[in-house]
Amino acid sequence: MNDLLNIGLIGIGYRGIIHLENCLQRNDVRIIGIAEPNNASISDGKLLFDKYRKEHPKFYSNEDGYKDLLNHHSLDAVIISVPWDYFFDISSYALSFPIYVGIEAASATCLEQLYRLKEIKEKSGAECMLLENTCYHRDVMAVKNMVDKGVFGELVHCRGGYEHDLRPIKFDKEMNFGRGVNGEASWRTKHSITRNGDLYPTHGIGPISSILNINKGNKFTSIVSHASKSVGLKSYVEKNEGKHHPNAKDQYILGDVITSTITTSNAETILLTHNTNLPRPYSLGFRVQGTKGVWIQEHGNHLHLEDYCDNDEWMKNSHRIFNEFDHDDWKNLQYEAAKTARHQMDYFVLREFISSIKAQRKPEFDLYDMLTWLAISPLSEESIRNGSKTLEFPDFSQ
Ligand SMILES: NC(=O)c1ccc[n+]([C@@H]2O[C@H](COP(=O)([O-])OP(=O)(O)OC[C@H]3O[C@@H](n4cnc5c(N)ncnc54)[C@H](O)[C@@H]3O)[C@@H](O)[C@H]2O)c1
């Protein structure tokens, strides 16, 4: 394989442009084509090529441009960062080529789509990685290291989720959303009108799956989900524009707080939360409970490890143990990571994707992990639709 990887990008909005800049900072990657229908995003992309003094790629600006990108170039990989509505069509097309396909955290609407992606990948020989950056969070990697070394004893229960006040993202300043509105409000909000479930599970479940070795000896066995009432979005529009605003209606069905309990074949339980319509600071709310202690990440890192501290108390200098178990990649590459476009974990997720391509191996989190994590959305919706019925969790490896 050539030392310089040929990579194409599909979508360079908020996330795609971060991947673009992080690729441009590397000297082992050449961006040869970009599919992006939005002219403003294309202009932003061109400025980055100028900033890094790299040759402009071929831009494809029609909606189907991703097909031309994939057909006209000999690519080692593509990175897809598009709205949820395009996730299936574009991913399934890209996976039909025997290349590496990196996909931004997405949302699946039905299990059939996920089985179809499996079928396409298995036929073409493509490799796929969900680019879940939270798996490469420094604290998550340190806790995984501690868990692997037995510091938490035997694991019993984990928690996590996506608790992010997306109200200012779901609406523009005039409280509008949909076509013609900028950014994620153009596509994301309508999912709160048509779906009731955990719409965005991967930021929480990715790290938990890594810690619990899901699909690496352990697996999810069942899921049951509950939805609270849905009042957050309506009250937000009312507060900002008054109750006569057309979007201050009872049109939202997405429960403000969705909780799912997942069981595993190793008899652990997982509590996963989705909470995007209410005021609160961002949190992935991690908790890892084992026979020898617990980690809770909410307003900072709280550790109680019985081998290291007194009964009933949080560790006073927990940063010491985080330093002791800091992952080698973070120890060695933190200054490189600090140069990245946005979050440092984005450096590590891209690094793993590129390393897997160079070594022609499976990425650390592969297509089967992606399907398992994304399945939580349609399964939680089905559970809620059926009065919070417990459902068997599908095993995509079979
Ligand atoms: N990992 C994270 O921290 C994180 C953060 C935000 C969003 N996301 C996820 O990333 C994905 C993209 O979100 P975003 O915030 O970048 O959205 P965005 O709306 O900012 O950007 C999406 C881009 O895709 C482009 N696009 C639309 N149709 C296309 C097509 N047919 N071909 C090529 N490009 C097309 C749009 O023009 C836009 O520029 C979503 O799945 C989202 O959930 C992840």
The ligand as an ORCA input file, in Angstrom:
! r2SCAN-3c Opt
* xyz 0 1
  N     -18.989     13.133     17.236
  C     -19.536     14.263     17.615
  O     -19.137     14.850     18.599
  C     -20.662     14.831     16.796
  C     -21.087     16.152     17.002
  C     -22.095     16.669     16.192
  C     -22.688     15.875     15.217
  N     -22.280     14.590     15.060
  C     -22.882     13.733     14.031
  O     -22.227     13.979     12.796
  C     -23.157     13.823     11.713
  C     -23.158     15.108     10.891
  O     -23.580     16.155     11.729
  P     -23.087     17.655     11.534
  O     -23.205     18.317     12.859
  O     -21.779     17.690     10.832
  O     -24.255     18.191     10.593
  P     -24.218     19.493      9.655
  O     -25.616     19.744      9.267
  O     -23.408     20.577     10.294
  O     -23.373     18.986      8.396
  C     -23.839     17.969      7.533
  C     -23.253     18.268      6.156
  O     -23.637     17.212      5.270
  C     -23.907     17.824      4.010
  N     -24.725     16.959      3.179
  C     -26.089     16.860      3.121
  N     -26.436     15.979      2.167
  C     -25.294     15.529      1.609
  C     -25.035     14.635      0.521
  N     -26.020     14.031     -0.162
  N     -23.744     14.412      0.188
  C     -22.738     15.031      0.866
  N     -22.942     15.886      1.876
  C     -24.213     16.134      2.243
  C     -24.607     19.120      4.381
  O     -24.607     20.046      3.320
  C     -23.796     19.571      5.562
  O     -22.704     20.400      5.182
  C     -24.516     13.515     12.345
  O     -24.761     12.145     12.299
  C     -24.352     14.003     13.766
  O     -25.182     13.316     14.662
  C     -21.278     14.071     15.817
*
